[in-house]
Amino acid sequence: MRRKLNYLNYRIFIPYLILVVIGVILVYSASSDILLVNGFKPDVYGIRQAIYAVAAFFGFGVPFFAVKLKVIKNPKFVAGFLILCILMLFWLVILKFAHISSAEVNGAVGWINLGFINLQPLEVTKLALVIYLAYVLDRRDGKFVRGKIKGNLSHPAILSAFLMCLVIVEPDFGGTAILFMITLVMFSVSGVPTRLALTWLVGIAILVGIVFIILVTWNPKFLQESYQFQRLMSFLHPFQLERKGGAQLVNSYYAIHNGGLFGVGLGNSMQKRGYLPEPYTDFILSITAEELGVVVTILLVGLLFYLMWEIMEVGINASSQFNALICFGVATILFTEALFNIGAVLGLLPITGVTLPFISYGGSSMIVLTAAVGLVLNVSANEKMLQEKDETVA
């Protein structure tokens, strides 16, 4: 562990720390007014987020950095991690069909109440899928040749699709899309011919577009009362449907407009005072833009994308397929979550309930993303040690 610390990648570690600290401050600011109105102390969520961050760092980030990579690559670990996620997702399916109202949040059953934290199995599944695909695709390295591609990809594709099916039942369309993107990207960078990967991407994009157009045009009655369908329609007509699901997007626009370039000052947002629902989770970026301004918000998002780039750079220069795929998988999680969250805040994508990495309030997300960063730092340190060993031998 001590030796590995000498090879810590500060270009990843420092941006991660900055984002986490900023996230705690923004969660406190965005949630304080709502807590006061409901008779709670204004710092409850801010303190919780800080506790989540510290617990995630020492309980998951440090262990994933310290553990030997051969343990992560061990088939027993990979299988155990995956089976745990499948069992948790199955439990959510049972809760869904048992119609236990206390388990539902906004029409979806996506959390398991452990008392001290509401665990979101989807978050854990994201990292489990990355590790599983890295393990499987690493074992198939060099085997993606004409005539054998379908056979080598069939098993991981089926298992990935199975996980997506369990998640979409909740229903969680944003989570399903993230799992799909993880699978698509990791397949694409594992040696599958570029033309084939692009064909898949274009074909899926066309299919999604056709389904989207059919649903919007058809507007079926059995979906009109669905919370998820209302979100889709409010994305298309936010101002017309402000009272039926469009309030979040409309007030997000107001928040960004009120903030202008330099903001109204930290803690001075008007939209967080009951106008913008749950301002400390999905739409925390809107409150950030209102209080700190568009300039600071762009810098914050830029720091997040810089972190993604540094993670990808480790993957690009990795000496093994497994190490590279771990990095690309983690970068895909961060990129897709950021894309969906920012797109929803700006009204460019439907609202899917995806949080902004390291910034939005949430223990499950903080724990899993910290573990993922710890794993990437582990890969980076091992690559540096291997490079130093090769240079010494040479």
C-alpha angles and dihedrals in degrees: 000000000000091000091049091053088065087065097046111144103232092184086070101029098052097049088048091053093046092050092049094049092047089047092056091050093047093047089052092049096044095047103038099088096047090050092050092050090052093049100258132121111272094234099055097104093037091055091045091052090050090050091049090050095050093043091047092050098050098028099045113001096055095043093048088050095046100043118096113255091232087068091055089048092049108117090222091057093045093048094044093050091048095046090051090055093047091051092050092048090048089053089055090051089053091050090049096053093039086062094226100174094198089063094056124092116183091342095308133100104214107133138073113208109227094170098243092047140012101236116211107207091198091067092053091045092058092061093039090054091050092052093044094050092045089053096045098041091046089057089051094048110142094012097096097103129136111293095019102061096088094048094048094048099040098086098046090042092053093047092047090050090049091055090048091052091053091050097046090054090065079052106245112148094171092053091047090052091051092052089048092051091049090053094045095048095045091048090049096052096041096079102282109143111267093231091056093047092050090048089055091048095049092044093051092045090053091047092050090047092052092049090047093052092046093051094047093046096041095042092188118212095229089061099042093085093046115112091219093050091049088055090053093050093044088054089058096041108019099160095043090049098037092129093045104053104310096095094093095054094041092051090044088059090049092050094051091046093049092051097053117176100325106022136232094273135276110298095013101099116134097194093062090062096087099301100091111049116232095356093178096060126035096005102037089117090063091055089046090054091048096048103034101023136239093286095059091041091055090049090051093050089044090056090052091051090046088057089052091050093051090051090050091049090057088052093048092053096040118128096216135048092234094055092046094049092050090056095045091047094052091045089052092054091052095043096047094046091048092046094051094044097046091042091053093047091052094042093244094117133029116269107263102168093248113152128223110257114258092350108068120075115263139112099210093052093046093049096048096042091048090050089049092051089047089053092050090049087051091053091047093050092048091050091052092048091049091049091050091049092051091049091050092051091047 
